[in-house]
């Protein structure tokens, strides 16, 4: 597998990111509605904001794709009028970098649900760190912080881990992912 990104890889990543940028923009009001239920239940759907990095990586499978996808999706959300403004870009950078570090730790050779979930959890921790920087969660009581952290991690696993993996598996069954991945030796051997 070639390690460098080709123009096709970048363009496909940006398209994926823009699609998720629109989804992120539409997800904001839903997040607000769920927040009214209390007990940090909105954190269960927070994992959607980590999904672009994971989906793009699982499709393209090259270094740098997760970071590019998450930053581009954050940029898309910002351009489409996301309610968190420029801070969205900082979150995209942090979350994308955290996911990228997980993929790098496994040398970009694993594409399973566990890796997708770990990348989502890493992005969740990055977002918690950025939230601390902005100061709105640092004053929570320990029990309240643990609920927030637990539900955000659960949401990351469910949405950007399991759901992202299932989306890519469905795309693989349609053959769409073959358009961006070169044939491997195993593919050729399977033809014999």
N, C-alpha and C positions, 0 to 999 in steps of 0.2 A: 504494500500500500504506500502510495506517495504521501509524504508528510506535509509538503507545502500546499497552500491553498491556491487553487486555480481560480480564474475569473468565474467559471461556472459555479464553483463551491461558494464563492462570496455572494454571487447573485442569488443563488438558491437560499443561502442563509439569510440574506436581507429580505427576501420575499417571505420566508417563514417568520422572521422577526416582525415584519410589518403586519402580517395577519394577527400575530399575537399582540402587537401594539394596539390594534383595534379592539381585540378581546380584553386587553388590560383596561382600556378606556371604558368599555362597557361593564367591566367587572367592578369598578369603583363604586357605583351606586348600589350594587348588590351587597358589597362589603358593608356599606353604611346601613342598609336595611337589617342585615344579619347582626350587626353590632348592637342594635336595639334590644336583642334578646338577652344580652348580658352574658356573664361567665366566660367572656372572651370566645364565644362561639364563632365570631367572625374570623378568628385565627384558623379555623378549620378550612376556610376557603382561601386563605392567604397564599397557599402553595401555588395558586394559579400564576402569581407574579414571578415564579421561578421556572415555569414550564418551557419558555422559549429556548433557554440555554440547553435544556435536556433534550427536547425534541430535535433541535438542530444538530446536536452532537450525535444522537442516535441515528440520524439519517446520513449526515455527511461523514462522521467518524474520523475527523482530523483535528489536530491541535489548533487552538485559537477560535474554533467555531462557536463554542459555548459562550465565551466572552463577547465575541462579535454579535451573536444573536441576542444576548440579554441587553447589551448596551443599545443595539439598534431597536429592539422592542421598546425599551424605555424611552428612547428618542421618539419613536412613533407615538407612544402614549402621550408624551409631552406635546408633540406637534398636533395631535388630534384633540387637544384640550383637556388632558388629564388634570384632575383637581389638585394634585400635589405639586404641580409646577416643576421648577428646575431640580428640586430635590429628587425627583424621579430618576434623573440621570445618575446621581450619586448612588441611589439604590441599585440601578441597573449595573453599574460598574462593579460595585461590591458583590452583588449576587452572582454576576457572571464570572467574576474572578474566583469566587469560592467554588462554584461548580467546576470551573476549568481546572482548579487545583486537584479536585477529586479525580477527574479523568486523567490528569497528568500523573497522579500518584500510582495509577494502574497502567501507566505507559500507553494510554490510548488504545488498549487491547481488549477491553471488556465493554460489552454493550447490553448487559442484562438488567433486569429489574432492580437488583440489589445496588448496582452502580448508579442507576438513575435515581433511586431513593437516597443514596448517600449524597449525591450531588444536590438533591433538593434539601436535605438536612443541612448541608454546608451553606447553601444559599440562605436558609432560614437563620442560621447563626450569624451570617454576615448582616442580614437585615436587622436582627436584634442589636448588633453592635452599632449600626447606623441609627437605629431608634434611640439607643442610649446617648449617642452624640447629640441628637436633636432634643433630648432631655425629657420627653414626655412619658417614658416608662421607668425611668430611674427612681421615681418616688413611690412606686408600687410596693405594697407590703410583700413579704417573701412568699406567702401563700398565693397571692394574686399573680406575682411574677411567675411562679411555677406553673400556674394554670395557663397563663399566656404562652410561656415557653413550650409546655407540653402540647397544647392545642396547635400552636404554629408548626411544631415538628411533625405532629400527626397529619396536619394538612399538607405539609411538604411531601411526606411519604405518599399520602393518598393521591394527590393531584400531580405533583411534578415527578413523582417516582412511578407509581403503579399506573396511573392514568396516561402519563406521557409514554410509557413503555407500550401500553395497549394501543395507543394511537399509532405509534410507529409500526407495531406488529400488523395492524390492519392495513397500513399503507404498503408494507412489504408484501402482503398477500395479493394486493392489486398489481404489484410489479412496478409501481411508481418509483420506489427507491432504487431500482436497477438503473434508472436513468442518470443517477448521480454517483453511483458506485461502479468502479471498473470490475470486470470479471476477474475472479481469482483463479489460482491454479486448481483449487477444489471444484470450481464451477466447470472448468474444462475437463477435469478427470471424471466428473459425474456424467459427462456426455459419452464417454467411452463405454 
